[in-house]
Amino acid sequence: MFFDISVPFAAATPPWPDDVGFSCGWTCRREEGSSVNLGVLHSSAHVGTHADAPLHVHSSWPASESLPASVFVGEVQLIALPADHDAASDITVEVLQRLLGAHVPTRVIVRTGCSVASGTFPANWPALTADAATWLVQHGLTLWGVDAPSVDRRTSTALPVHNAIFGGGAFVLENLALEVVPIGRYELLAQPLAVHGADAAPVRALLRAIREK
Ligand SMILES: N[C@@H](CC(=O)c1ccccc1NC=O)C(=O)O
């Protein structure tokens, strides 16, 4: 059984305020005498579920074609912030230790409850502190996934979490749809499209339950 945890790359999906939303234009239409309908996609690469490329935060860092396929496939732990965790409160090392126990998994996805999957762009969402992001990558994390639009705070311009994660050789997934998925261990089956030269790439992401022996 699969959970599809992707937010669609779609006109109905709210983009980041003032960013370019998704649209599908038409080069030609059957109704106008063409042999085929031929679409043209126009969108920010940050609409719907996507993986940021390191290029998103540094012009000399790698672009979307360099996102490593293996990071986005494999075992992942889905955790959820407690219902009383305020959107303004940080995800600290202490919060992570409470949710993860002593062991930092290779891949972690967190449900904050603040997501465009709800149909509207959230006013605020919790984010890792820079220390917590550094702590995660120092303990072997390679992928940090969130349901929120960004791993950093909405108003952040320094983007310390992106910097700590990419600087530590790890990667991110943003805009995941996690509302109906129970917390636990899963196999992640996700992949950024092989888009060249961009600062992010759209992703289709699935979770498959791990059958415990
Ligand atoms: N917080 C930034 C904007 C920002 O982070 C952002 C804008 C559009 C698309 C993605 C963004 N960041 C997250 O990956 C700013 O206020 O300038």
The ligand as a MOL file (V3000), in Angstrom:
LIG
                    3D

  0  0  0     0  0            999 V3000
M  V30 BEGIN CTAB
M  V30 COUNTS 17 17 0 0 0
M  V30 BEGIN ATOM
M  V30 1 N 11.8550 34.1840 2.6510 0
M  V30 2 C 12.4320 34.6770 1.4220 0
M  V30 3 C 11.7550 34.0890 0.1930 0
M  V30 4 C 11.8980 32.6330 0.1150 0
M  V30 5 O 12.4540 32.0230 0.9870 0
M  V30 6 C 11.3250 31.9320 -1.0590 0
M  V30 7 C 10.6490 32.6560 -2.0260 0
M  V30 8 C 10.0970 31.9780 -3.1180 0
M  V30 9 C 10.2220 30.6080 -3.2390 0
M  V30 10 C 10.9040 29.8900 -2.2620 0
M  V30 11 C 11.4620 30.5540 -1.1710 0
M  V30 12 N 12.1620 29.8970 -0.1930 0
M  V30 13 C 12.1720 28.5850 0.0930 0
M  V30 14 O 12.6780 27.6600 -0.4210 0
M  V30 15 C 12.2800 36.1800 1.4020 0
M  V30 16 O 11.4720 36.6870 2.1870 0
M  V30 17 O 12.9460 36.8250 0.6170 0
M  V30 END ATOM
M  V30 BEGIN BOND
M  V30 1 1 1 2
M  V30 2 1 2 3
M  V30 3 1 2 15
M  V30 4 1 3 4
M  V30 5 2 4 5
M  V30 6 1 4 6
M  V30 7 1 6 7
M  V30 8 2 6 11
M  V30 9 2 7 8
M  V30 10 1 8 9
M  V30 11 2 9 10
M  V30 12 1 10 11
M  V30 13 1 11 12
M  V30 14 1 12 13
M  V30 15 2 13 14
M  V30 16 2 15 16
M  V30 17 1 15 17
M  V30 END BOND
M  V30 END CTAB
M  END
